[in-house]
Amino acid sequence: MNVIKRQAFISTIFSYAGVLVGFISQFFIFPNFFKKEEIGLTNVLLSYMYVMVQLSSLGFNAAGSRFFVRFRDARHGHRGYLFLGLSIGMVGFLICSIGVFFLKDWMIASKGETNLLAANFYFLLPITFATLLFNLFDNYAKNLYETVTGTFLSQFLQRFLIMISLFLVVFNILDFSQYIWVWVLAVSLYVVPMIWKATQLDGFSLKPDFSLMTPNFTREFAVYSFLTILPGFSSMIILNIDKIMLAGMSTLQETGIYSTAAFFGSVMGMSLVALNKASAPIIVDSFAANDLKNIATIYRKSCTTSLIVGCWIFLGIYLNLDNLFEFLPAGFEEGKWVIIILSLGKLFDLATGLNGTILMLSPYYRFDTYIMVSLIGLTVLLNWILIPIYGMNGAAFALALSTIYYNTMRYALVWWKLGMQPFTIDIPKVLLIMIVVGFAVSLIPVTEGTKFKTVIDIGYRSTAITLLYGVVIYWSKISPELNGAMRNLWQMVVGFGRR
């Protein structure tokens, strides 16, 4: 548990440092120095990339995590784990690349700016290849209990490099047609230090070793890989099909506005992502030891901790929403309800914690496949119905409803099959605290006028949220883990001030 707390805490710091960098890029630089369709283009390419990466891996990363306890043997190079992963990944990438070539015309179909997407479409391949490799080596490191490096590289360094590349456009060094090449490099470069870090871990080897791959184990591994392709693919669908379908049924301009607004929903989920990466190898080992009590404890604490952090961020977003739009060009305010809808959906996701990870790593992983098959159909259907009626708000509704659906199903299955029910009285306590603090801070008078006054308003409003919410959460003792983190942070601040 100490390993989870330490790595999750450090990873969360890196995640939110990356959020700050991403916020500067996505909310200030992109909207003010790029056309809406150019923002839409990069986000559609990223959406296709995430889907392709999931398909290209052919379920190896999920199966690798599930069965790594059998591969783990540093003296023998972890029994050819990386060689097997690279081989499967290259085959999957080749298959997906051929598919992209034949499906290109369908994938770039749009009501507007088709030429922009068509002209830059094949940049999809290098960023997919780089991300595929990154995920393999990051997953390898995670299985060896090293989760911080991957989080730092993916959540902070990659975003920092993208921000640096944006300044080349801001200062008129590059136009967009030149910038897109630099953007591809910025998106892809993080794979290099990830590979280097993996080489430093005990037992690194790229040599083939098939000693573990007996017919029975190969069959078991292949079946699990196959059955997890759909859940993984569905996860990418639910996170990215909104942008893809919005671009196809509307325009890249509207997709650009939607993507800018959707950034806030992703911000709220950072703490759960970090907790997921830190917890997964512990959950695997606990299942291997049949220690369901430990898994239930992790599950319960993940729900409470994630929701506390998510509610704090939601308050910061919601109570500063009008202020934030003051810094954006005309038209972006259309994304206001997208932010609210996606943020509420994300709160439900956070409240249900690690249900998906636990189900996928349990003996009942097949049920997650059934859920995800239905999820693909539901997500596409909701977008198909709602986007023509409500536009970008319809895409947001579809994503929020899909999030509620699959979390409810996973929660029910984990309770039914494993007897784990993580909700306690602490969950409604956190929500009540959020509502009360939100109401109190909303009574603070708004400072209107210049943008400088708007910045001041954001500053004291955010400070009020953090202090009031933090004090009440600490006083209520809802999360001993967060209380400990707060005490450690305070001791660091006091110690630094005495120097």
matplotlib code that plots the C-alpha trace (Angstrom):
import matplotlib.pyplot as plt

x = [0.0, 2.9, 4.2, 0.8, 0.6, 4.1, 4.0, 0.4, 1.3, 4.4, 2.6, -0.3, 2.1, 3.6, 0.1, -1.1, 2.1, 1.3, -2.2, -0.9, 1.3, -1.6, -3.9, -1.6, -1.3, -4.9, -6.7, -4.5, -2.0, -4.1, -7.3, -5.5, -2.9, -4.5, -7.6, -10.4, -10.1, -6.4, -7.1, -9.7, -7.2, -4.6, -7.3, -8.8, -5.4, -4.8, -8.2, -7.5, -4.1, -5.4, -7.8, -5.1, -2.6, -5.2, -5.8, -2.2, -1.2, -3.5, -4.3, -0.7, -0.3, -3.5, -2.5, 1.1, 0.0, -2.4, 0.3, 3.5, 3.9, 4.8, 7.2, 8.9, 12.4, 15.1, 17.9, 16.5, 15.4, 11.8, 11.4, 11.3, 8.5, 9.7, 10.6, 7.1, 5.5, 7.6, 6.8, 3.1, 3.1, 4.9, 2.4, -0.5, 0.9, 1.4, -2.2, -3.6, -1.4, -2.8, -6.3, -5.7, -4.5, -7.8, -10.1, -8.6, -11.4, -14.0, -11.8, -11.4, -15.0, -16.3, -18.7, -15.9, -12.2, -11.7, -8.6, -6.9, -7.4, -6.6, -3.3, -2.1, -3.7, -0.6, 1.0, -1.2, 1.3, 4.5, 2.6, 0.8, 4.1, 5.8, 2.9, 2.6, 6.3, 5.9, 2.9, 4.8, 7.9, 5.8, 3.7, 6.9, 8.2, 4.8, 4.8, 8.2, 6.6, 8.1, 5.2, 6.5, 8.7, 6.0, 3.6, 6.2, 7.0, 3.4, 1.6, 4.3, 7.2, 5.1, 2.9, 5.8, 7.4, 4.1, 3.9, 7.5, 6.6, 3.6, 5.8, 7.4, 4.1, 3.4, 6.7, 6.0, 9.0, 6.8, 3.4, 0.9, 2.1, 5.6, 4.4, 2.6, 6.0, 7.4, 4.1, 4.6, 8.1, 6.9, 4.2, 6.6, 9.8, 8.8, 9.3, 13.1, 13.6, 11.0, 13.0, 16.2, 14.5, 13.3, 16.9, 17.9, 15.5, 16.6, 16.4, 16.0, 16.4, 15.2, 16.2, 13.6, 12.8, 9.9, 10.4, 7.3, 5.2, 3.9, 0.8, -1.5, 0.0, 0.1, -3.6, -4.5, -2.4, -3.9, -7.5, -7.0, -5.4, -8.2, -10.9, -9.2, -8.9, -12.5, -12.6, -9.4, -10.8, -14.1, -12.3, -10.6, -13.9, -15.7, -12.8, -12.3, -15.3, -17.0, -14.3, -14.1, -17.9, -18.3, -15.7, -17.5, -21.0, -20.2, -16.9, -13.3, -14.1, -16.8, -14.5, -11.8, -14.1, -15.3, -11.7, -10.7, -13.7, -13.2, -9.7, -11.3, -13.0, -9.6, -8.0, -10.4, -9.5, -5.7, -5.7, -7.5, -5.1, -2.1, -3.8, -4.7, -1.1, 0.3, -2.4, -2.6, 0.6, -0.4, -3.9, -2.3, -0.2, -3.1, -5.3, -2.4, -2.2, -6.0, -5.8, -9.2, -9.3, -6.3, -8.0, -11.3, -9.3, -7.6, -11.0, -12.7, -9.9, -9.6, -13.2, -13.0, -9.6, -10.3, -13.7, -12.2, -9.6, -12.1, -14.6, -11.9, -11.0, -14.7, -15.2, -12.2, -13.5, -17.1, -16.7, -14.1, -15.8, -17.0, -13.6, -11.8, -13.8, -12.7, -9.3, -10.6, -11.6, -15.3, -17.0, -15.3, -18.0, -20.2, -18.3, -19.4, -22.0, -19.6, -17.3, -20.2, -21.6, -18.3, -17.2, -20.3, -19.8, -16.2, -17.3, -19.4, -16.3, -14.1, -16.7, -16.6, -12.8, -10.8, -13.8, -12.6, -9.0, -10.2, -12.7, -10.1, -7.5, -9.9, -11.0, -14.2, -12.6, -14.8, -17.7, -15.9, -15.7, -19.5, -19.9, -17.6, -19.2, -22.5, -20.7, -19.4, -22.9, -24.3, -21.7, -21.9, -25.7, -25.8, -23.5, -25.4, -28.7, -27.5, -24.9, -27.3, -29.7, -27.4, -24.1, -21.1, -23.4, -24.8, -21.3, -20.8, -24.1, -23.2, -19.8, -21.3, -24.1, -21.7, -19.4, -22.3, -23.4, -20.1, -19.1, -22.5, -22.2, -18.6, -19.6, -22.5, -20.3, -17.5, -20.1, -21.8, -18.8, -16.2, -18.4, -16.7, -18.8, -16.6, -19.2, -19.4, -21.0, -17.8, -19.0, -22.1, -20.1, -17.6, -20.4, -22.1, -18.9, -18.4, -21.9, -21.6, -18.1, -19.3, -22.3, -20.1, -17.5, -20.1, -21.2, -17.9, -18.4, -17.1, -14.3, -15.1, -13.4, -9.9, -8.3, -5.9, -8.9, -10.2, -6.9, -7.1, -10.7, -9.5, -6.7, -8.6, -11.6, -9.3, -7.5, -10.8, -11.9, -8.6, -8.4, -12.1, -12.4, -9.0, -9.7, -13.1, -11.8, -8.9, -11.1, -13.6, -10.9, -12.6, -9.3, -6.3, -4.1, -4.9, -4.6, -1.1, -0.2, -1.5, 0.6, 3.7, 3.1, 2.7, 5.9, 7.7, 6.4, 7.3, 10.7, 11.4, 10.3, 12.8, 15.7]
y = [0.0, 2.4, 1.8, 2.7, 5.9, 7.1, 6.4, 7.6, 10.8, 11.6, 10.6, 12.9, 15.8, 15.2, 14.8, 18.1, 19.8, 18.5, 19.8, 23.3, 23.0, 21.6, 24.3, 27.0, 25.2, 24.1, 27.1, 30.0, 29.4, 27.1, 29.2, 32.5, 31.7, 28.8, 28.5, 26.4, 23.8, 23.5, 22.7, 20.2, 18.6, 17.8, 16.5, 14.2, 12.8, 12.1, 10.5, 8.2, 7.5, 6.3, 3.9, 2.6, 2.1, 0.0, -2.2, -2.5, -3.8, -6.8, -7.0, -7.7, -5.0, -6.1, -9.7, -8.9, -7.2, -10.0, -12.7, -10.8, -12.7, -15.7, -13.8, -12.0, -13.4, -10.8, -13.4, -14.7, -11.4, -11.8, -14.8, -12.9, -10.5, -7.5, -9.6, -11.0, -7.6, -6.0, -8.8, -8.7, -4.9, -4.8, -7.3, -5.3, -2.0, -3.4, -4.7, -1.4, 0.6, -1.5, -0.9, 2.8, 2.9, 1.2, 3.1, 6.6, 8.0, 6.9, 8.2, 11.7, 12.1, 15.5, 18.2, 20.8, 21.3, 17.8, 18.9, 19.9, 16.4, 14.6, 16.6, 15.7, 12.3, 10.1, 11.9, 9.5, 6.6, 7.9, 9.1, 5.8, 3.9, 6.0, 5.7, 2.0, 1.6, 4.0, 2.0, -1.3, -0.1, 2.0, -1.1, -3.2, -0.6, -0.5, -4.2, -3.8, -1.2, 1.8, 4.0, 7.5, 7.8, 6.9, 9.4, 12.1, 11.5, 11.2, 13.7, 16.4, 16.1, 15.4, 18.4, 20.6, 19.7, 20.5, 23.8, 24.7, 23.8, 26.1, 29.1, 28.6, 29.6, 32.3, 34.0, 33.5, 31.2, 28.5, 28.5, 25.7, 23.5, 23.5, 23.3, 20.0, 18.3, 19.7, 18.7, 15.1, 15.1, 16.7, 14.1, 11.2, 12.1, 10.9, 7.3, 7.7, 8.4, 5.7, 3.1, 4.3, 4.0, 0.5, -0.6, 0.5, -1.8, -5.1, -7.9, -5.8, -8.0, -8.0, -11.6, -14.2, -16.8, -19.2, -21.4, -20.1, -20.4, -23.9, -24.8, -24.4, -21.0, -19.7, -20.6, -18.9, -15.8, -15.6, -16.0, -13.3, -11.0, -11.5, -10.9, -7.7, -6.2, -5.2, -3.7, -1.7, -0.7, 0.3, 2.5, 4.3, 4.5, 6.1, 8.6, 9.5, 8.6, 11.9, 13.9, 11.6, 11.5, 15.2, 15.9, 13.6, 14.9, 18.5, 20.4, 20.6, 24.0, 22.7, 19.8, 22.4, 24.2, 20.9, 19.6, 22.7, 22.4, 18.6, 19.2, 20.1, 16.7, 15.0, 17.1, 15.8, 12.2, 12.6, 11.5, 8.2, 7.5, 7.9, 5.7, 3.1, 2.8, 2.5, 0.0, -2.4, -4.5, -4.6, -5.9, -8.5, -9.8, -9.7, -11.8, -14.3, -14.6, -14.6, -11.6, -10.1, -8.1, -6.0, -5.4, -4.4, -1.9, -0.4, -0.3, 1.6, 4.1, 4.7, 5.8, 8.3, 9.7, 10.2, 11.8, 14.2, 15.4, 15.5, 17.6, 20.1, 20.4, 20.6, 23.5, 25.3, 24.8, 25.6, 28.7, 30.2, 29.2, 32.7, 34.2, 31.6, 32.4, 36.0, 34.9, 33.0, 34.4, 34.7, 31.4, 29.3, 30.2, 27.7, 25.0, 26.1, 23.3, 20.8, 21.5, 21.2, 18.0, 16.2, 17.3, 15.8, 12.6, 12.4, 12.9, 9.6, 7.9, 9.1, 8.0, 4.4, 4.2, 1.2, -1.0, -1.5, -2.4, -4.9, -6.5, -6.8, -8.4, -10.7, -14.3, -12.7, -10.5, -12.0, -10.1, -6.8, -7.9, -8.3, -4.8, -3.2, -4.8, -3.3, 0.0, 0.4, 0.1, 2.4, 5.1, 5.2, 5.2, 8.0, 10.2, 9.4, 10.5, 13.4, 15.2, 16.1, 17.5, 19.2, 19.4, 19.5, 19.3, 16.1, 14.6, 15.6, 14.1, 10.8, 10.6, 11.4, 8.8, 6.2, 6.8, 6.3, 3.1, 1.3, 2.3, 1.2, -2.2, -2.7, -1.6, -4.1, -7.0, -6.4, -6.4, -9.5, -11.6, -10.5, -9.2, -5.8, -2.7, 0.3, 3.0, 4.3, 7.3, 9.2, 9.5, 11.6, 13.5, 14.6, 15.6, 17.6, 19.4, 20.2, 21.7, 23.7, 25.1, 25.8, 27.8, 29.7, 30.7, 31.6, 34.4, 36.2, 39.3, 39.1, 41.5, 42.7, 45.0, 44.4, 41.0, 41.8, 42.1, 38.8, 37.1, 38.6, 37.2, 33.7, 33.9, 34.8, 32.6, 29.6, 30.3, 30.5, 27.2, 25.4, 26.7, 26.2, 22.8, 21.6, 22.6, 21.0, 17.8, 17.7, 18.4, 15.7, 13.0, 11.4, 10.3, 9.5, 9.2, 12.7, 14.1, 12.6, 14.0, 17.5, 17.3, 16.3, 19.1, 21.6, 20.4, 20.8, 24.4, 25.3, 23.7, 25.6, 28.8, 28.4, 28.2]
z = [0.0, 0.7, -2.8, -4.2, -2.1, -2.9, -6.6, -7.0, -5.1, -7.2, -10.4, -9.5, -9.0, -12.5, -13.9, -12.7, -13.6, -17.1, -16.7, -16.1, -19.2, -21.2, -20.0, -21.3, -24.6, -25.1, -23.5, -24.4, -27.2, -29.5, -29.5, -29.9, -32.5, -34.5, -36.5, -35.0, -37.8, -37.2, -33.5, -34.7, -37.1, -34.4, -32.0, -34.7, -35.5, -31.8, -31.5, -34.4, -33.0, -29.7, -31.3, -33.7, -30.8, -28.9, -31.9, -32.9, -29.4, -30.1, -26.4, -25.4, -22.7, -20.9, -21.0, -20.2, -17.0, -16.1, -16.5, -15.7, -12.4, -14.6, -16.8, -13.9, -13.7, -13.9, -14.1, -17.4, -19.0, -17.8, -20.1, -23.4, -22.4, -24.4, -27.5, -27.5, -27.0, -29.8, -32.2, -31.5, -31.7, -35.0, -36.5, -35.2, -36.4, -39.9, -40.0, -38.8, -41.3, -44.2, -42.9, -42.7, -46.3, -47.5, -45.2, -45.6, -47.7, -45.1, -42.2, -43.6, -44.6, -43.2, -44.0, -44.2, -44.3, -45.8, -47.6, -44.4, -42.9, -46.1, -46.6, -43.1, -42.6, -42.9, -39.9, -38.1, -38.7, -37.0, -33.9, -33.7, -33.9, -31.3, -28.9, -29.4, -28.4, -25.5, -24.1, -24.3, -22.4, -20.0, -19.2, -18.8, -16.3, -14.5, -14.1, -12.3, -10.0, -11.8, -12.7, -12.1, -15.2, -17.7, -16.0, -16.1, -19.8, -21.0, -18.8, -18.5, -20.9, -24.0, -23.2, -22.5, -25.8, -27.6, -25.8, -26.8, -30.4, -30.3, -29.6, -33.0, -34.5, -31.9, -32.9, -36.6, -37.0, -38.6, -40.4, -39.7, -42.6, -41.2, -37.6, -38.1, -38.7, -35.4, -33.7, -34.8, -33.4, -30.1, -29.7, -30.5, -28.8, -25.4, -26.4, -26.4, -22.7, -21.9, -23.7, -22.0, -18.6, -19.4, -20.2, -16.7, -14.9, -13.6, -16.1, -19.3, -22.4, -26.0, -26.6, -27.5, -24.9, -25.5, -22.4, -20.8, -23.9, -23.5, -25.5, -22.5, -21.5, -25.1, -25.4, -22.1, -23.0, -26.5, -25.3, -22.7, -25.2, -27.7, -25.1, -23.9, -27.3, -27.3, -23.8, -24.6, -28.0, -26.4, -23.9, -26.7, -28.6, -25.7, -25.2, -28.9, -31.0, -30.0, -31.8, -34.8, -35.3, -34.7, -37.4, -39.8, -39.0, -38.4, -39.2, -38.0, -36.6, -34.2, -33.4, -32.5, -30.1, -28.6, -28.1, -26.3, -23.9, -23.5, -22.1, -18.7, -18.4, -19.0, -16.3, -13.7, -14.4, -13.9, -10.3, -11.2, -14.1, -11.8, -9.1, -11.7, -12.9, -9.4, -8.2, -11.2, -10.4, -6.7, -7.7, -10.0, -7.1, -4.7, -7.1, -7.4, -3.6, -3.4, -1.1, -1.9, 1.3, 0.0, -3.3, -1.6, 0.5, -2.6, -4.3, -1.5, -1.0, -4.7, -4.9, -2.0, -2.9, -6.6, -5.9, -3.4, -5.9, -8.7, -6.8, -6.0, -9.6, -10.6, -8.3, -9.7, -13.3, -12.7, -10.5, -12.9, -16.1, -17.2, -16.3, -18.4, -21.6, -21.3, -22.6, -25.7, -29.1, -30.0, -30.7, -28.0, -25.4, -27.3, -25.5, -22.0, -21.6, -23.1, -20.1, -17.6, -19.1, -19.4, -15.9, -14.3, -16.2, -15.0, -11.4, -11.7, -13.2, -10.3, -7.7, -9.0, -8.7, -10.0, -10.9, -14.5, -13.5, -10.8, -13.2, -16.0, -13.8, -12.1, -13.2, -14.5, -17.2, -19.9, -18.5, -19.2, -22.8, -23.0, -21.4, -23.9, -26.9, -25.9, -25.1, -28.7, -30.1, -27.4, -27.8, -31.6, -31.4, -28.9, -31.0, -34.2, -32.6, -30.4, -32.6, -35.4, -32.8, -30.3, -32.1, -29.8, -26.7, -28.1, -28.3, -24.7, -23.6, -25.5, -23.7, -20.3, -20.7, -22.0, -19.0, -16.6, -18.3, -18.3, -14.8, -13.5, -15.2, -13.9, -10.4, -10.4, -11.7, -9.2, -6.4, -7.8, -8.6, -6.0, -3.3, -3.3, -2.7, -2.2, -1.4, 2.1, 3.8, 2.8, -0.8, 0.0, 2.5, -0.2, -2.6, 0.2, 1.0, -2.7, -2.9, 0.3, -0.6, -4.1, -2.8, -0.4, -2.9, -5.5, -3.1, -3.5, -5.7, -9.2, -10.2, -13.7, -16.1, -17.6, -18.1, -15.3, -12.9, -14.4, -13.5, -9.9, -9.7, -10.8, -8.3, -5.1, -6.1, -6.7, -3.4, -1.6, -3.1, -2.2, 1.4, 2.3, 0.6, 1.8, 5.4, 5.5, 3.9, 6.3, 9.3, 8.3, 8.2, 5.2, 3.6, 6.0, 2.9, 1.6, 5.2, 5.4, 2.0, 3.1, 6.3, 4.3, 1.8, 4.7, 6.3, 3.0, 2.7, 6.3, 5.9, 2.7, 4.3, 7.2, 4.8]

ax = plt.figure().add_subplot(projection="3d")
ax.plot(x, y, z, "-o")
ax.set_aspect("equal")
plt.show()
